[in-house]
Amino acid sequence: MIRSLASAALLLGVIGCTLPTPAESGRTVEIEAIEVDGLPTQRVTIWLPPEYDAQSDRRFPVLYMWDGQNLLDPSQTQYNKAWMVQDVLKGMVARGEAEPHIVVGIWSPSGKDRYRSYVPQFAENAKGMVARSVSDMAGGPIASERQLGWVADTLIPQMERDYRARTGAENRTIVGASMGGVMSCYSIIERPEVFGRAGCVSAHLAMADPQMAPQHDEQIAWLWDTYLDGHLGNPNGRRIWMDHGAELLDSYYGPWQIMLAEDFAQRGWREGEDFTARVYDGAEHDENFWRERMPEMLTWLWREK
């Protein structure tokens, strides 16, 4: 078991380095090549807001995000586009819309390893064409339970020991897009004691190939129904944001988001209070569009009541 992020990096011969950035920009720490049994090699990027070093007696809530390579620096991304989370958060803080947060970006592996790390574990119960689609896209055993377990049981405790991070589910938000959005929903349902807020952005809730999924909607609905019956539970203060755009790939997502919203409502979750499901006309499956609506999402998730 890894005892600390810093010691893990040293054990692996890789030092977690602080990138030189202006004080007003905050501070970025990169921790590379973390070996975890049964998972692709992990990498974590930590962004500490300017207030972290300026206010040494203060503790901070934490925003955890999947696909950590797509958050802060366009040069690290596949399409030269990033959420620019640091700019979003600094703007929200300056406008009085949010308090400063630490950001922890959990990098995703490439190719099929990403899908098998993010598709919910219960997808292994699929049958027929849905099962074949999931199997083809995963290319191996589904590993989301193991991925989530490492984050919840190793990474988060390390963050709360090594940094001035607040504890408690209400101080931990998990956000992701596309399959990362599905993983965010899965995370807050599966581990309610760990995460109190979740942003499920442009979430690929069908899990299977989006073009074949409509032909097998009953099977996909059954998978979600069965899982939620045994795992969703009462909100107990949790908040879940779901959204999607209306263009290109996101145009496939409407029926599945409606399905999940109805599932939540049927189990006693209140629309607008415990969860919300939004549609953005003209928005595509793209970091630039996700960045535009991030302040609205975080304001809703982080509101006092």
C-alpha positions in Angstrom: 0.0 0.0 0.0 1.3 3.5 -0.8 1.8 5.5 2.4 1.9 8.9 0.9 1.9 10.5 -2.5 5.3 12.0 -1.9 6.8 8.8 -0.6 5.2 6.9 -3.4 6.8 9.1 -6.0 10.2 8.7 -4.3 9.8 4.9 -4.1 9.1 4.9 -7.8 12.0 7.1 -8.5 9.7 10.0 -9.6 9.6 13.2 -7.5 6.3 15.0 -7.2 7.4 18.4 -8.5 5.9 21.8 -8.0 5.7 23.7 -11.2 6.9 27.3 -11.2 3.8 29.6 -11.5 3.1 33.1 -10.4 1.8 33.3 -6.8 -1.5 34.7 -8.0 -2.0 31.7 -10.2 -1.7 29.1 -7.4 0.6 26.2 -7.4 0.6 22.9 -9.4 2.0 19.7 -8.1 2.6 16.7 -10.5 2.9 13.2 -9.1 3.6 10.7 -11.8 3.9 6.9 -12.2 2.0 5.7 -9.2 1.8 1.9 -9.4 -1.5 0.4 -8.2 -2.3 -3.4 -8.3 -4.8 -4.2 -11.1 -4.9 -0.7 -12.6 -2.9 1.1 -15.3 -0.2 3.4 -13.9 -1.8 6.3 -12.2 -0.9 10.0 -12.4 -2.3 12.9 -10.3 -2.1 16.6 -10.9 -2.9 18.8 -7.8 -3.7 22.5 -8.1 -3.4 24.6 -4.9 -5.2 27.9 -5.1 -3.4 31.1 -4.4 -5.0 31.2 -0.9 -3.4 27.9 0.0 0.1 29.5 0.4 -1.2 32.9 1.4 -3.3 31.6 4.3 -1.3 28.9 6.0 -3.8 28.2 8.8 -6.7 27.6 6.4 -8.1 24.2 5.3 -9.8 23.8 1.9 -12.6 21.8 0.3 -11.5 19.6 -2.6 -12.7 19.2 -6.2 -11.7 15.8 -7.5 -11.9 15.4 -11.3 -11.5 12.4 -13.7 -9.4 12.8 -16.9 -7.0 15.0 -14.9 -4.8 15.7 -18.0 -7.6 17.7 -19.5 -8.1 20.2 -16.7 -5.4 22.8 -16.5 -3.0 22.9 -19.5 -4.1 22.6 -23.1 -0.6 21.3 -24.1 -1.3 18.1 -22.0 -4.5 17.3 -23.8 -5.2 15.3 -26.9 -7.1 18.1 -28.7 -5.3 21.1 -27.3 -8.4 22.1 -25.3 -8.7 22.2 -21.5 -11.3 23.0 -18.9 -9.0 25.7 -17.5 -10.4 24.8 -14.1 -8.0 27.2 -12.3 -9.3 30.2 -14.3 -12.9 29.1 -13.6 -12.4 28.8 -9.9 -10.3 32.0 -9.5 -13.1 33.9 -11.3 -15.8 32.4 -9.1 -13.8 33.2 -6.0 -13.2 36.8 -7.2 -17.0 37.2 -7.8 -17.9 35.8 -4.4 -19.6 32.7 -6.0 -17.4 30.1 -4.4 -14.7 29.6 -1.8 -11.2 28.5 -2.9 -10.9 24.8 -3.6 -8.0 22.4 -4.0 -8.3 20.6 -7.3 -7.1 17.0 -7.7 -7.0 15.7 -11.3 -6.8 12.0 -11.6 -5.4 11.2 -15.1 -7.1 8.6 -17.2 -5.2 6.0 -19.2 -5.5 5.9 -23.0 -7.6 3.8 -25.2 -9.7 1.0 -23.9 -8.1 1.2 -20.5 -10.0 4.4 -20.0 -13.3 2.9 -20.7 -12.8 -0.2 -18.6 -11.6 2.1 -15.7 -14.7 4.3 -15.9 -17.6 2.1 -17.0 -19.6 1.2 -13.8 -18.8 -2.3 -12.5 -22.5 -3.3 -12.9 -22.1 -3.1 -16.7 -20.6 -6.6 -16.4 -24.2 -7.8 -15.8 -25.2 -6.8 -19.3 -26.6 -9.4 -21.7 -26.7 -9.9 -25.5 -25.6 -7.0 -27.7 -25.1 -4.6 -24.9 -22.8 -7.1 -23.2 -20.8 -7.5 -26.5 -20.6 -3.7 -27.0 -19.3 -3.2 -23.4 -16.9 -6.0 -23.8 -15.5 -4.7 -27.1 -15.2 -1.2 -25.7 -13.5 -2.4 -22.5 -11.1 -4.8 -24.1 -10.6 -6.6 -20.7 -12.0 -6.9 -17.2 -14.0 -3.8 -16.0 -11.9 -2.0 -13.4 -14.0 0.8 -12.2 -14.6 -0.7 -8.7 -10.9 -1.0 -8.3 -10.3 2.5 -9.7 -12.8 4.1 -7.3 -11.5 2.1 -4.4 -8.0 3.4 -5.0 -9.2 7.0 -5.1 -11.6 6.7 -2.1 -9.4 4.6 0.2 -5.8 5.6 -0.7 -5.6 8.8 -2.7 -8.1 10.8 -0.6 -6.7 9.8 2.8 -3.3 10.8 1.4 -4.5 14.1 0.3 -6.0 14.8 3.7 -2.8 13.9 5.4 -0.4 15.6 3.1 -2.4 18.8 2.3 -4.7 21.0 4.2 -7.8 19.4 2.8 -11.0 19.4 4.7 -12.5 16.0 5.5 -16.1 14.9 5.2 -18.2 14.1 2.2 -19.7 17.6 2.1 -16.2 18.9 1.4 -15.5 16.5 -1.5 -16.9 17.0 -5.0 -16.3 14.6 -7.8 -16.7 15.8 -11.5 -16.1 14.3 -14.9 -17.3 14.4 -18.5 -18.3 11.7 -20.9 -17.3 8.4 -19.4 -15.8 10.4 -16.6 -19.3 11.8 -16.1 -20.7 8.3 -15.7 -17.8 7.5 -13.3 -18.8 10.6 -11.2 -22.4 9.4 -10.9 -21.2 5.9 -10.0 -18.7 7.3 -7.5 -21.3 9.3 -5.4 -23.8 6.4 -5.5 -21.3 3.7 -4.7 -19.4 5.7 -2.0 -21.8 8.2 -0.3 -19.6 8.4 2.7 -16.8 9.8 0.6 -18.4 12.1 -1.9 -21.2 14.6 -1.2 -21.4 16.4 -4.5 -21.1 15.0 -8.1 -21.0 16.7 -11.5 -21.9 14.2 -14.3 -21.2 16.3 -17.4 -22.2 15.0 -20.9 -22.3 11.6 -19.2 -22.4 8.6 -21.5 -25.1 6.9 -19.5 -26.0 4.4 -22.2 -22.5 2.9 -21.5 -22.6 1.0 -24.8 -22.1 2.2 -28.4 -24.4 5.2 -28.7 -25.6 4.3 -32.1 -26.7 0.8 -31.1 -27.9 1.6 -27.6 -31.4 2.9 -28.6 -32.2 -0.6 -30.0 -31.5 -2.1 -26.6 -32.9 0.6 -24.3 -34.8 -1.9 -22.2 -31.6 -3.8 -21.4 -29.8 -0.6 -20.4 -32.7 0.6 -18.4 -32.8 -2.7 -16.6 -29.1 -2.4 -15.7 -29.5 1.0 -14.2 -32.8 0.1 -12.4 -31.3 -3.0 -10.8 -28.2 -1.1 -9.7 -30.1 1.9 -8.3 -32.6 -0.3 -6.5 -29.8 -1.7 -4.4 -27.4 1.2 -4.1 -28.9 4.7 -4.6 -30.5 5.1 -1.2 -31.8 8.4 0.2 -30.0 11.7 -0.7 -28.9 12.4 2.8 -27.5 15.7 1.7 -25.9 14.5 -1.5 -26.3 16.6 -4.7 -25.9 15.3 -8.2 -25.7 17.5 -11.4 -26.4 15.9 -14.8 -26.2 17.7 -18.1 -25.6 17.3 -21.8 -25.4 19.4 -24.9 -27.6 19.1 -28.0 -25.1 18.8 -30.8 -23.0 16.0 -32.3 -22.2 13.1 -29.8 -24.1 14.8 -27.0 -27.3 14.7 -29.1 -27.5 11.0 -28.3 -27.6 11.5 -24.6 -31.1 13.0 -24.0 -33.1 9.8 -23.6 -30.6 8.3 -21.1 -30.4 11.5 -19.0 -34.2 11.6 -18.9 -34.2 7.9 -17.9 -31.8 8.4 -15.0 -33.6 11.6 -13.8 -36.9 9.6 -13.7 -35.1 6.8 -11.8 -33.9 9.3 -9.2 -37.3 11.0 -8.8 -39.0 7.6 -8.4 -36.7 6.8 -5.5 -37.5 10.0 -3.7 -34.8 12.4 -4.9 -36.1 15.9 -5.5 -35.5 17.6 -8.8 -33.8 21.0 -8.2 -32.9 20.1 -4.6 -31.1 16.7 -4.6 -30.4 16.5 -8.3 -30.8 18.5 -11.5 -30.7 17.5 -15.2 -29.9 20.2 -17.7 -29.7 20.4 -21.5 -27.6 23.0 -23.3 -28.8 23.9 -26.8 -25.9 24.4 -29.2 -23.3 22.8 -26.9 -21.0 20.0 -28.1 -19.0 17.2 -26.5 -16.0 19.5 -25.9 -13.9 20.9 -23.0 -14.6 24.5 -24.2 -18.4 23.9 -23.7 -17.9 22.1 -20.4 -15.8 25.1 -19.2 -18.5 27.5 -20.1 -21.1 25.9 -17.9 -18.8 24.9 -15.1 -19.6 27.9 -12.9 -23.3 27.2 -13.1 -22.7 23.6 -12.2 -20.4 24.4 -9.2 -22.7 27.2 -8.0 -25.6 24.7 -7.9 -23.6 22.0 -6.2 -21.9 24.2 -3.7 -24.9 26.4 -2.7 -25.5 26.6 1.1 -29.0 25.1 0.9 
